[in-house]
Amino acid sequence: MQRANCLVSLGGDHGNTVPKWLCTAAEIAVLREIHGDDAVNEIEPVDEIKRSHRDERGRLLAIYGGAKYPDQKPIVESMFPGVAARVFETLGELDLDESFFKATGRLKAKPAAEPVEAEAADDAPAFDADVVEGDEDDEEGVGDDMNDDVA
């Protein structure tokens, strides 16, 4: 059986999450049934163990046996009816969207492209960055026009 670490949003509340380690695929299915379809996130497959379906169902009953649907039917027994019921063995069987799995990489910014030097054209106007038309720095005139209308 495949196991994974994940985050569980309690009651479907994404602001209230708890980590869950070494969950089997069947346990993830039960957690989704209890807390909501989108409540189990950041799923990170970690290993596989050898366990019978009967043993896994018994383990799930011991942990989640008290969880019931609103009509009082036990969740685990309803999902896996019968003592020898087959449980999910792999995460692939759950048919989860890839957005539920943990991201394994991070995007990086592309490096800046090398600037290409353009050849200066003979007829291009000269531009001096230090001199801009209409930008006179005489201290007397700065802000004088803002208070002209105030009496």
C-alpha positions as CSV (number, residue, x, y, z in Angstrom):
1,M,0.0,0.0,0.0
2,Q,1.2,3.4,-0.9
3,R,1.6,6.0,1.8
4,A,1.9,9.8,1.8
5,N,2.3,12.8,4.0
6,C,-0.4,15.5,3.6
7,L,-2.2,18.5,5.1
8,V,-5.8,18.1,6.2
9,S,-8.2,21.1,6.3
10,L,-10.4,20.3,9.3
11,G,-14.0,20.4,8.3
12,G,-12.9,21.8,5.0
13,D,-11.6,25.0,6.6
14,H,-8.4,25.8,4.7
15,G,-7.4,28.2,7.5
16,N,-7.3,25.3,10.0
17,T,-5.0,22.6,8.7
18,V,-3.1,19.8,10.4
19,P,-0.3,17.7,9.0
20,K,-0.9,14.0,8.7
21,W,2.0,11.6,8.2
22,L,2.2,8.2,6.5
23,C,-1.4,8.1,5.4
24,T,-2.4,5.2,3.2
25,A,-4.5,5.9,0.1
26,A,-7.5,4.4,1.8
27,E,-7.0,6.7,4.8
28,I,-6.8,9.7,2.4
29,A,-10.1,8.6,0.9
30,V,-11.7,8.4,4.4
31,L,-10.3,11.9,5.4
32,R,-11.8,13.4,2.2
33,E,-15.1,11.8,3.0
34,I,-15.1,13.2,6.6
35,H,-13.7,16.7,5.9
36,G,-14.6,17.3,2.2
37,D,-13.4,16.5,-1.3
38,D,-10.8,19.3,-1.3
39,A,-9.7,19.0,2.4
40,V,-6.6,16.9,1.8
41,N,-3.8,18.9,0.1
42,E,-0.1,19.0,-0.3
43,I,0.0,15.2,-0.8
44,E,3.5,13.9,-0.9
45,P,4.0,10.2,-1.7
46,V,6.7,8.8,0.6
47,D,6.8,5.0,0.6
48,E,4.9,1.7,0.3
49,I,4.1,-0.9,3.0
50,K,2.8,-4.4,2.9
51,R,-0.6,-4.6,4.6
52,S,-3.6,-6.7,3.8
53,H,-6.9,-5.1,2.9
54,R,-8.5,-6.6,6.0
55,D,-5.8,-5.2,8.3
56,E,-6.1,-1.7,6.7
57,R,-9.8,-1.7,7.1
58,G,-9.5,-2.7,10.7
59,R,-6.9,0.1,11.3
60,L,-9.3,2.6,9.7
61,L,-12.2,1.4,11.8
62,A,-10.1,1.7,15.0
63,I,-9.1,5.3,14.1
64,Y,-12.2,6.6,12.3
65,G,-14.9,4.2,13.5
66,G,-16.9,6.9,15.2
67,A,-17.1,9.1,12.2
68,K,-20.7,9.0,10.8
69,Y,-22.7,10.5,8.0
70,P,-25.6,12.8,9.0
71,D,-27.9,9.8,8.7
72,Q,-25.8,8.0,11.4
73,K,-24.3,5.4,9.0
74,P,-20.6,4.8,9.8
75,I,-18.3,6.3,7.1
76,V,-15.6,3.6,7.1
77,E,-18.1,0.7,7.0
78,S,-20.1,2.4,4.3
79,M,-17.0,3.1,2.1
80,F,-15.5,-0.4,2.6
81,P,-18.5,-2.8,3.4
82,G,-17.8,-6.3,4.6
83,V,-14.9,-7.7,6.6
84,A,-12.9,-8.6,3.5
85,A,-13.6,-5.4,1.6
86,R,-11.0,-4.2,-0.8
87,V,-9.5,-0.8,0.1
88,F,-7.6,1.7,-2.0
89,E,-4.0,0.6,-2.4
90,T,-2.4,3.4,-4.5
91,L,-2.9,7.2,-4.8
92,G,-3.6,6.7,-8.4
93,E,-6.8,4.8,-7.6
94,L,-8.2,7.9,-5.9
95,D,-8.2,9.8,-9.2
96,L,-7.1,13.1,-7.6
97,D,-6.3,16.2,-9.6
98,E,-2.6,17.1,-9.6
99,S,-3.4,20.3,-7.8
100,F,-3.9,18.3,-4.6
101,F,-0.3,17.1,-4.7
102,K,2.7,18.9,-3.2
103,A,4.6,21.1,-5.6
104,T,8.2,19.8,-6.1
105,G,9.7,22.8,-7.7
106,R,9.6,26.5,-7.8
107,L,9.8,28.8,-10.8
108,K,12.7,31.2,-11.2
109,A,12.9,34.5,-12.9
110,K,14.6,34.3,-16.3
111,P,18.0,36.0,-16.4
112,A,18.0,39.5,-18.0
113,A,18.9,39.5,-21.7
114,E,22.2,41.0,-22.6
115,P,21.7,44.5,-23.9
116,V,22.2,44.9,-27.6
117,E,24.2,48.0,-28.5
118,A,22.6,49.8,-31.3
119,E,24.8,51.6,-33.8
120,A,24.4,55.4,-33.4
121,A,22.8,56.9,-36.5
122,D,24.5,60.1,-37.9
123,D,21.1,61.8,-38.2
124,A,19.8,60.9,-34.7
125,P,19.3,64.0,-32.4
126,A,21.7,64.3,-29.6
127,F,20.2,63.9,-26.1
128,D,21.8,65.1,-22.9
129,A,20.2,63.4,-19.9
130,D,21.3,66.2,-17.6
131,V,19.5,68.9,-19.4
132,V,15.7,68.6,-19.8
133,E,13.7,71.5,-21.3
134,G,11.4,73.3,-18.9
135,D,13.3,72.2,-15.8
136,E,14.8,75.3,-14.4
137,D,16.0,75.0,-10.9
138,D,15.7,78.6,-9.7
139,E,14.6,78.6,-6.1
140,E,12.5,81.7,-6.3
141,G,10.0,80.2,-8.8
142,V,9.5,76.8,-7.1
143,G,5.9,76.6,-6.0
144,D,5.1,80.3,-6.6
145,D,2.2,79.7,-8.8
146,M,0.4,77.4,-6.3
147,N,-0.5,80.2,-3.9
148,D,-1.3,82.9,-6.4
149,D,-5.1,82.6,-5.9
150,V,-5.0,82.5,-2.2
151,A,-5.7,85.9,-0.6
